[in-house]
Amino acid sequence: MADFGAVTNMFVFSVSAGTDVPAHNAPQPYVCIILSGQGEVVTSDGETRCFGPGGVLFCEDLTGKGHVTRAITDLVAAF
């Protein structure tokens, strides 16, 4: 468990099944919590991880080639 400090902003992001979000960097370090659906993240070094409800990601790739996000099913996540 880690203390990331108080939440000052939060938004909910939803994408339809089959959506590929092109490679991008995180605008700032943030925590992503999968609320529903299945998705995968592919890092710039080719590592692929799948996430479902309750999955938590700490995104901090502020530089470099970024990551690709894919919605395997309809996907809802809180950032």
TIVO-2410 file (N, C-alpha, C; in nm, 3 decimals):
# residues 79
REC num residu      c1      c2      c3 atome chaine
REC   1      M   0.085  -0.116   0.000     N      A
REC   1      M   0.000   0.000   0.000    CA      A
REC   1      M   0.090   0.123   0.000     C      A
REC   2      A   0.050   0.222  -0.075     N      A
REC   2      A   0.127   0.345  -0.081    CA      A
REC   2      A   0.034   0.464  -0.067     C      A
REC   3      D   0.083   0.569  -0.005     N      A
REC   3      D   0.006   0.691   0.010    CA      A
REC   3      D   0.048   0.786  -0.102     C      A
REC   4      F  -0.043   0.806  -0.198     N      A
REC   4      F  -0.016   0.896  -0.309    CA      A
REC   4      F  -0.061   1.038  -0.279     C      A
REC   5      G  -0.115   1.061  -0.161     N      A
REC   5      G  -0.163   1.194  -0.125    CA      A
REC   5      G  -0.311   1.208  -0.157     C      A
REC   6      A  -0.364   1.324  -0.132     N      A
REC   6      A  -0.506   1.352  -0.152    CA      A
REC   6      A  -0.541   1.355  -0.301     C      A
REC   7      V  -0.662   1.313  -0.332     N      A
REC   7      V  -0.712   1.324  -0.469    CA      A
REC   7      V  -0.762   1.466  -0.489     C      A
REC   8      T  -0.707   1.534  -0.588     N      A
REC   8      T  -0.750   1.671  -0.615    CA      A
REC   8      T  -0.833   1.679  -0.742     C      A
REC   9      N  -0.818   1.582  -0.831     N      A
REC   9      N  -0.896   1.573  -0.955    CA      A
REC   9      N  -0.923   1.426  -0.983     C      A
REC  10      M  -1.039   1.399  -1.042     N      A
REC  10      M  -1.071   1.264  -1.085    CA      A
REC  10      M  -1.164   1.274  -1.204     C      A
REC  11      F  -1.144   1.185  -1.301     N      A
REC  11      F  -1.240   1.178  -1.410    CA      A
REC  11      F  -1.260   1.033  -1.448     C      A
REC  12      V  -1.373   1.005  -1.509     N      A
REC  12      V  -1.408   0.871  -1.554    CA      A
REC  12      V  -1.402   0.870  -1.705     C      A
REC  13      F  -1.337   0.768  -1.758     N      A
REC  13      F  -1.310   0.754  -1.901    CA      A
REC  13      F  -1.376   0.625  -1.948     C      A
REC  14      S  -1.453   0.631  -2.053     N      A
REC  14      S  -1.512   0.508  -2.106    CA      A
REC  14      S  -1.485   0.499  -2.255     C      A
REC  15      V  -1.459   0.377  -2.301     N      A
REC  15      V  -1.437   0.351  -2.443    CA      A
REC  15      V  -1.510   0.223  -2.481     C      A
REC  16      S  -1.551   0.217  -2.605     N      A
REC  16      S  -1.624   0.101  -2.656    CA      A
REC  16      S  -1.528  -0.014  -2.687     C      A
REC  17      A  -1.581  -0.134  -2.679     N      A
REC  17      A  -1.502  -0.254  -2.713    CA      A
REC  17      A  -1.438  -0.236  -2.850     C      A
REC  18      G  -1.313  -0.279  -2.861     N      A
REC  18      G  -1.241  -0.271  -2.988    CA      A
REC  18      G  -1.167  -0.142  -3.011     C      A
REC  19      T  -1.181  -0.045  -2.921     N      A
REC  19      T  -1.112   0.084  -2.937    CA      A
REC  19      T  -0.964   0.069  -2.904     C      A
REC  20      D  -0.880   0.122  -2.991     N      A
REC  20      D  -0.736   0.131  -2.965    CA      A
REC  20      D  -0.704   0.279  -2.945     C      A
REC  21      V  -0.650   0.312  -2.830     N      A
REC  21      V  -0.604   0.449  -2.804    CA      A
REC  21      V  -0.456   0.451  -2.844     C      A
REC  22      P  -0.420   0.528  -2.947     N      A
REC  22      P  -0.283   0.527  -2.999    CA      A
REC  22      P  -0.180   0.560  -2.890     C      A
REC  23      A  -0.055   0.530  -2.920     N      A
REC  23      A   0.054   0.553  -2.825    CA      A
REC  23      A   0.051   0.697  -2.773     C      A
REC  24      H   0.062   0.708  -2.642     N      A
REC  24      H   0.061   0.839  -2.577    CA      A
REC  24      H   0.134   0.828  -2.445     C      A
REC  25      N   0.179   0.941  -2.395     N      A
REC  25      N   0.243   0.947  -2.263    CA      A
REC  25      N   0.142   0.996  -2.161     C      A
REC  26      A   0.164   0.961  -2.037     N      A
REC  26      A   0.083   1.015  -1.928    CA      A
REC  26      A   0.117   1.164  -1.915     C      A
REC  27      P   0.015   1.250  -1.900     N      A
REC  27      P   0.044   1.393  -1.887    CA      A
REC  27      P   0.110   1.428  -1.753     C      A
REC  28      Q   0.090   1.342  -1.654     N      A
REC  28      Q   0.149   1.354  -1.521    CA      A
REC  28      Q   0.134   1.217  -1.456     C      A
REC  29      P   0.205   1.186  -1.352     N      A
REC  29      P   0.184   1.058  -1.285    CA      A
REC  29      P   0.040   1.050  -1.231     C      A
REC  30      Y  -0.026   0.937  -1.253     N      A
REC  30      Y  -0.162   0.920  -1.203    CA      A
REC  30      Y  -0.193   0.773  -1.180     C      A
REC  31      V  -0.298   0.750  -1.105     N      A
REC  31      V  -0.347   0.616  -1.076    CA      A
REC  31      V  -0.472   0.593  -1.161     C      A
REC  32      C  -0.482   0.477  -1.222     N      A
REC  32      C  -0.598   0.438  -1.302    CA      A
REC  32      C  -0.660   0.315  -1.237     C      A
REC  33      I  -0.791   0.320  -1.213     N      A
REC  33      I  -0.863   0.206  -1.155    CA      A
REC  33      I  -0.967   0.161  -1.256     C      A
REC  34      I  -0.964   0.034  -1.294     N      A
REC  34      I  -1.062  -0.020  -1.387    CA      A
REC  34      I  -1.192  -0.045  -1.312     C      A
REC  35      L  -1.299   0.020  -1.356     N      A
REC  35      L  -1.429   0.006  -1.290    CA      A
REC  35      L  -1.511  -0.107  -1.351     C      A
REC  36      S  -1.504  -0.123  -1.483     N      A
REC  36      S  -1.574  -0.233  -1.549    CA      A
REC  36      S  -1.510  -0.260  -1.683     C      A
REC  37      G  -1.528  -0.382  -1.731     N      A
REC  37      G  -1.476  -0.421  -1.860    CA      A
REC  37      G  -1.336  -0.479  -1.853     C      A
REC  38      Q  -1.283  -0.506  -1.970     N      A
REC  38      Q  -1.149  -0.563  -1.983    CA      A
REC  38      Q  -1.068  -0.477  -2.080     C      A
REC  39      G  -0.945  -0.450  -2.042     N      A
REC  39      G  -0.857  -0.373  -2.129    CA      A
REC  39      G  -0.716  -0.423  -2.120     C      A
REC  40      E  -0.633  -0.376  -2.210     N      A
REC  40      E  -0.492  -0.411  -2.204    CA      A
REC  40      E  -0.409  -0.287  -2.234     C      A
REC  41      V  -0.291  -0.287  -2.177     N      A
REC  41      V  -0.195  -0.180  -2.197    CA      A
REC  41      V  -0.068  -0.243  -2.254     C      A
REC  42      V  -0.016  -0.182  -2.359     N      A
REC  42      V   0.108  -0.228  -2.420    CA      A
REC  42      V   0.210  -0.117  -2.401     C      A
REC  43      T   0.320  -0.149  -2.333     N      A
REC  43      T   0.424  -0.049  -2.307    CA      A
REC  43      T   0.515  -0.035  -2.429     C      A
REC  44      S   0.598   0.067  -2.428     N      A
REC  44      S   0.686   0.092  -2.543    CA      A
REC  44      S   0.788  -0.019  -2.563     C      A
REC  45      D   0.815  -0.098  -2.459     N      A
REC  45      D   0.909  -0.210  -2.476    CA      A
REC  45      D   0.837  -0.340  -2.515     C      A
REC  46      G   0.705  -0.331  -2.543     N      A
REC  46      G   0.631  -0.446  -2.592    CA      A
REC  46      G   0.561  -0.529  -2.486     C      A
REC  47      E   0.579  -0.498  -2.359     N      A
REC  47      E   0.512  -0.574  -2.253    CA      A
REC  47      E   0.362  -0.545  -2.258     C      A
REC  48      T   0.281  -0.651  -2.252     N      A
REC  48      T   0.136  -0.638  -2.255    CA      A
REC  48      T   0.078  -0.690  -2.125     C      A
REC  49      R  -0.012  -0.611  -2.066     N      A
REC  49      R  -0.080  -0.653  -1.943    CA      A
REC  49      R  -0.230  -0.630  -1.960     C      A
REC  50      C  -0.308  -0.728  -1.915     N      A
REC  50      C  -0.454  -0.717  -1.920    CA      A
REC  50      C  -0.506  -0.678  -1.782     C      A
REC  51      F  -0.612  -0.597  -1.782     N      A
REC  51      F  -0.671  -0.549  -1.658    CA      A
REC  51      F  -0.822  -0.562  -1.664     C      A
REC  52      G  -0.881  -0.599  -1.552     N      A
REC  52      G  -1.026  -0.608  -1.539    CA      A
REC  52      G  -1.072  -0.528  -1.420     C      A
REC  53      P  -1.200  -0.541  -1.383     N      A
REC  53      P  -1.254  -0.465  -1.271    CA      A
REC  53      P  -1.169  -0.478  -1.144     C      A
REC  54      G  -1.138  -0.365  -1.083     N      A
REC  54      G  -1.054  -0.363  -0.964    CA      A
REC  54      G  -0.906  -0.353  -0.994     C      A
REC  55      G  -0.868  -0.367  -1.121     N      A
REC  55      G  -0.728  -0.354  -1.159    CA      A
REC  55      G  -0.680  -0.212  -1.138     C      A
REC  56      V  -0.556  -0.198  -1.092     N      A
REC  56      V  -0.500  -0.066  -1.065    CA      A
REC  56      V  -0.367  -0.052  -1.138     C      A
REC  57      L  -0.350   0.061  -1.206     N      A
REC  57      L  -0.225   0.092  -1.276    CA      A
REC  57      L  -0.172   0.224  -1.223     C      A
REC  58      F  -0.042   0.231  -1.207     N      A
REC  58      F   0.022   0.359  -1.177    CA      A
REC  58      F   0.094   0.402  -1.304     C      A
REC  59      C   0.045   0.507  -1.367     N      A
REC  59      C   0.098   0.553  -1.495    CA      A
REC  59      C   0.196   0.667  -1.471     C      A
REC  60      E   0.319   0.647  -1.516     N      A
REC  60      E   0.421   0.749  -1.496    CA      A
REC  60      E   0.516   0.760  -1.615     C      A
REC  61      D   0.471   0.715  -1.731     N      A
REC  61      D   0.557   0.724  -1.850    CA      A
REC  61      D   0.542   0.862  -1.914     C      A
REC  62      L   0.607   0.958  -1.853     N      A
REC  62      L   0.594   1.098  -1.894    CA      A
REC  62      L   0.677   1.132  -2.017     C      A
REC  63      T   0.774   1.050  -2.049     N      A
REC  63      T   0.860   1.071  -2.165    CA      A
REC  63      T   0.872   0.941  -2.242     C      A
REC  64      G   0.935   0.945  -2.355     N      A
REC  64      G   0.955   0.825  -2.435    CA      A
REC  64      G   0.840   0.802  -2.531     C      A
REC  65      K   0.823   0.676  -2.571     N      A
REC  65      K   0.724   0.640  -2.673    CA      A
REC  65      K   0.583   0.624  -2.617     C      A
REC  66      G   0.570   0.618  -2.485     N      A
REC  66      G   0.438   0.607  -2.426    CA      A
REC  66      G   0.382   0.465  -2.427     C      A
REC  67      H   0.251   0.454  -2.417     N      A
REC  67      H   0.184   0.325  -2.411    CA      A
REC  67      H   0.058   0.329  -2.497     C      A
REC  68      V   0.012   0.211  -2.537     N      A
REC  68      V  -0.111   0.196  -2.614    CA      A
REC  68      V  -0.213   0.131  -2.522     C      A
REC  69      T  -0.337   0.179  -2.527     N      A
REC  69      T  -0.445   0.121  -2.448    CA      A
REC  69      T  -0.547   0.062  -2.544     C      A
REC  70      R  -0.593  -0.060  -2.514     N      A
REC  70      R  -0.694  -0.126  -2.597    CA      A
REC  70      R  -0.810  -0.169  -2.509     C      A
REC  71      A  -0.931  -0.145  -2.558     N      A
REC  71      A  -1.051  -0.191  -2.489    CA      A
REC  71      A  -1.091  -0.325  -2.549     C      A
REC  72      I  -1.079  -0.432  -2.472     N      A
REC  72      I  -1.118  -0.564  -2.518    CA      A
REC  72      I  -1.270  -0.575  -2.516     C      A
REC  73      T  -1.331  -0.525  -2.410     N      A
REC  73      T  -1.476  -0.511  -2.399    CA      A
REC  73      T  -1.504  -0.363  -2.371     C      A
REC  74      D  -1.630  -0.325  -2.360     N      A
REC  74      D  -1.659  -0.188  -2.316    CA      A
REC  74      D  -1.583  -0.167  -2.186     C      A
REC  75      L  -1.515  -0.055  -2.175     N      A
REC  75      L  -1.422  -0.032  -2.065    CA      A
REC  75      L  -1.452   0.101  -1.998     C      A
REC  76      V  -1.457   0.100  -1.865     N      A
REC  76      V  -1.475   0.222  -1.787    CA      A
REC  76      V  -1.365   0.226  -1.682     C      A
REC  77      A  -1.293   0.338  -1.676     N      A
REC  77      A  -1.183   0.352  -1.581    CA      A
REC  77      A  -1.188   0.490  -1.516     C      A
REC  78      A  -1.144   0.497  -1.391     N      A
REC  78      A  -1.134   0.624  -1.319    CA      A
REC  78      A  -0.987   0.661  -1.310     C      A
REC  79      F  -0.957   0.786  -1.338     N      A
REC  79      F  -0.820   0.839  -1.331    CA      A
REC  79      F  -0.814   0.946  -1.227     C      A
***
